[in-house]
Amino acid sequence: MKQTGGRKPPLVADRRYGAAPAAPAKPKPAPKPAPKPKSARSRRPARRMAWPIRLVAGLFRLVWRALWGVGWRLAAMGAIVVGLATLYFYAQLPPLEALIDARTRGSVTLLDRDGKVFAWRGETFGGTITAETVSPSLSNAIVATEDKRFYRHFGISPRGIASAVRINLAEGRGPLEGNGGSTITQQVAKLICLGVPYDPKAWKTEADYEADCRQSSLMRKIKEVPFSFAMEAKYGKDSILTLYLNRAYLGAGARGFEAASQRYFGKSANEVTPAEAAMLAGLLKAPTRYAPTASLERAQGRAAVVLGLMHDQGYLTESQFRDALANPARLSKAAEARAGGYFADWVMESGPAFLTQDTTEDVIIRTTLDQTIQKRAEEALDYVFETKVKAGSKAQAAIVVMSADGAVRAMVGGRNNQVSGAFNRATQAIRQTGSTFKPFVYAAALDMGYTMNSAIDDAPITLYVKGSGEWSPKNYEPEFRGMMTLTDALAHSINTATVRLSQAVGLEAVRKVAADFGLQSELAQGPAIVLGASGATLLDMTGAYAGILNGGSSVHPYGLVELRIQSDDAALMGQEGGMGERVISESAARQLTYMMTQVIERGTGRRARLDGHEAAGKTGTTSDYRDAWFIGFTADYVVGVWMGNDDNKPLTGVTGGGLPAEIWHEVMARVEADLPPAPLPMIRPEDLPPPAYQGEVYQAGGQIGGGAAEPYPGQLAPYPGQAQAPAPEQGGESLVDILTNILGRRD
């Protein structure tokens, strides 16, 4: 075989038997790359770290190791303490049901004559609601506003606390002042006072107890942590939210969202719309400030902020958000009216304290209030003061509307009528009555047998009052009219004739009639009583006039019809008041009614005249114009009006026939607007026999009892068959008092 380029390889025979296979040839190691030449810098010797730096680094490592060693041990100890505290609080927490309503006092809900709620007193609790049954809009609004991470934390939110501290410091407050960063769980912990029950021995009032619970301090914040963990572990999220729904205070005396929803919207919290839910949730920030009964506009503004949070967090779609903004929540009619604040206070005072102001139960009181009449009375008062009283006037006024049996239908205790707990001028102010007292003088005479056609003399008269000297009452107008009927004397409010009549019938008879009609305050002892020197409340005076309308029977004004515990059907107490015993004859009352119609038709009360309705009444003005009255009635209602200053300063040019008569007219015109005209029950002059006269039987001029004056011929004589009129009484009232209390007025 031809070879090319070299020697032949030797022939070697294969070993077939017993020979081990040859080991594979080892691969030759790759040649090492030639080392690169060292640069001049790399050939220099390594420089060691400077000793000061090594010292600092060593100290840092030492401190860090020490801190870490101490820190993790402290953290572990803290975790153990928190865990033990959590277990302790967990064991102490009562069942959920025991915490739903922990009020120490009950509430009073007041219903009007139709059974509709018009007022509340105390903190009302509307009943238990739960996170499962409440309107989803409401639970979403609360979470969006108060704690958006509520379902993601274990009771506290470090991020929320850090954010709150940052905000507080940025606004110049302390780290724990202002925003607290509290979760809903922490807020519930505060609401239940971290498990500390109310003890009347430790706190003077429940308000002091709650104020102490709301105080924020470092120790309280620290205690909140394990307490919140314990609540989360024992109750769970939905139960904690249920507690919040039922325990939060939401303004206007509403405790819990159910009570607030009923109070503001007249519906259950299970039914509120997104707009209403946002308004309720907005109250949590500042219940009193954002209560819609305090300022609806402010409450709606706060609700708009809550709606924005709900939208941003995905609880509301864009269309739902826009719709809620365009249609903000509004108050129910009852809440918007806020009618009968003064009336509610009066009813609360008329019931036993342990069932009203100090009740530990939830009480329902049914009353006589008519919300429509109440609203119209308030509107009438506002109208007169806005249109006929000068700006800046501090004058006050009060109104009472009553049925003939004494049932009070409306009460306005002052110009600011949407209040509670304020001074009630209708029931608490005892003021001189002026000429509104005169009808009781005439009632006494009519009941003794005189008639409206009997003659009386308008002539000078001087009485001697023991201890005071001579007293000569004057009329509003200087001239005297001479002989006139009793009707004319009352219609024109003639002082001399009224005094002369009182001497004929006797002051004791006048006092008895007035007292039996309900004027129980201390009556003046001297003859000045007949011109209104005594004091009385507007409520009592209106009740006395109701006795004239009903035919002569006494009246005890009342507003409470029935009182019962909310959970019971049986009433604990019923009506206390109404018509009592007869005071004067029906004939006397019907004659007096006609005489009082003439006050309005042609006398001092013409400004009170009503179109299409018969009305009777009497004006009254006291010394130096300090008090001005008008009290009158139609066949349907009695209305009393008082006007004056709280400091007893004189009014400027106001008499009973002026602004009070106009207020009365505005009230009665509105009240009677929906009622058909009804005639007053009265006897007219033509229905009576002609009067009988006797001459020279009673000294009418000069000093009574002094014997110096000649008898005035033709003056009023005792009714035939009646005994001779007694000598005038000698009173203990001083002349200064008489002159101060009584000045000649034509009212």
Beta strands, then each sheet from edge to edge (+ up, - down):
strand 1: 108-111
strand 2: 117-121
strand 3: 124-125
strand 4: 254-255
strand 5: 363-367
strand 6: 396-402
strand 7: 408-412
strand 8: 431-432
strand 9: 455-458
strand 10: 463-465
strand 11: 469-471
strand 12: 482-485
strand 13: 535-536
strand 14: 553-556
strand 15: 560-565
strand 16: 573-574
strand 17: 578-582
strand 18: 616-621
strand 19: 627-633
strand 20: 638-644
sheet 1: 2+ 1- 5- 15+ 16-
sheet 2: 3+ 4+
sheet 3: 7+ 6- 20+ 19- 18+
sheet 4: 8+ 13-
sheet 5: 9+ 12-
sheet 6: 10+ 11-
sheet 7: 14+ 17-
end
